């Protein structure tokens, strides 16, 4: 792979020198860091509201000046506890103001947030902490009836590098309250540079082992700036964080970080449903937000009969999974705003339909890339380039697409070409106007309402059941989620019969996130096979006959 040699600092392949020089010369990379970004915005307009957290008690409104000061104080407290440049800190916070206080404090000192989701449980969190050698873990006390302090206690027992657990809000129990950490600001001994890693994100991935995505200050900030230009985000914009704040989509497309880059206001929504979001749109004058397709459907169904004034909403971004054409056509009539389709990945490439695209382009495509330097290839199974308009595998490289996962040489050999193109796993075609139309996935991965689920991971948990001989997990169509999971299970000879609920309970008790628990379990005698004797997941998917849907699923809390 044509990349520079991984260093102890980066522990991942990065852009070759000639590409880095090209991206700097083009003005994509401007030598900015997140810590500097916040400092500059706070200096320019210290009294402008940056973060609105209505879900806290009492509700909070932090100005840019206050967020900057809080980041400084927390950074000093973390340094005093021995957390410094290069240390990994797993951050598992919901949509609360402390999320931004924490990550900007970590950005300041060069420690790396590892973004976990509130839905993750023991299996995922223990792995993230072990794999990264995390020094600290930041959690809420509890959320939605789940006690994160109990989860942290189990992880601390298993991960010797984990020296600190900080609890944001509520009784910290045996751990330290995040509010007790801040100290008087101090000089940062070795502040990060623009080419340094800023954080590690989680890849949905198609294998049982989540991969970590290393993002630098320079490359990620460029994606924010480019998104802001395309989405017309400026200092008067108001962005609603409806999805979980740590997701790449609500972070950067243009997301909360894009809004903060522009000097705009970020409003945190504790739940993504219309009942929570619509009052905030009215009260705060929200101008744009991002949703996954199932939530967009709920909003378009609820809006026509809502008593709330939604007229401030100018743009609804929909991404995370393909938005069907029929659903896309409902947005403007229901919400009286512009739809922007978003198609991208945490590894890099992001595409948007443009605000001035015609209606047919907006409802039938997933947009064009952010950057003139985003390189797109559509290839066949042997990596041969296909003719214009043909459907094939999407490969990409560019100024904000990573050149390799963190500490994953075997994954990198499979996921990247020799000349640095990332194999996205998406099957697409490109229209004459350069817009991408997503036709499906090539990887063995399920996209459940925007949450990516690796079939292999779920299969491994089911296989741990003593009565199970074999298991295969496939996607089946769902009118609200796009896809949901169906587990086909073969029991061991002589095993006592199992009920589907028992399988679901078993994998849930193993600490698997709730969204990964199979939606449906079917017991079979044999699996269909291909001509060469391999299990045919294609035939399993074709045979999958889901029961008739009743009502839309309840969206999970962020």
Secondary structure, DSSP 4 states (H G I P E B T S, - for coil): --SBPP-TTT-S-B--HHHHHHHHHTTS--S--HHHHHHHHHHH-TTSEEEEETTSSS-EEEEHHHHHHHHHHHHHHHHHTT--TT-EEEEE--SSHHHHHHHHHHHHHT-EEEE--TT--HHHHHHHHHHHT-SEEEEESEETTEEHHHHHHHHHHH-TT--EEEEESS--TTSEEGGGT-------TTPPPTTSEEEEEE---SSSS--EEEEEHHHHHHHHHHHHHHHT--TT-EEEE-S-TTSHHHHHSSHHHHHHHHT-EEEE-SS-SHHHHHHHHHHHT--EEEE-HHHHHHHHHHHTT--S--TT--EEEE-SSPPPHHHHTHHHHHH-SEEEEEEE-TTS-EEE--TTS-HHHHHH---EES-TT-EEEEE-TTSPBPPTT--EEEEEE-TTS-SS-TT-HHHHHHHB-TTS-EEEEEEEEE-TTS-EEEEEE-SSEEEETTEEEEHHHHHHHHHTSTTEEEEEEEEEEETTTEEEEEEEEEEPTTPPP--HHHHHHHHHHTT--GGGS-SEEEE-S---B-TTS-B-HHHHHHH--PPPP-SPPPPPP-
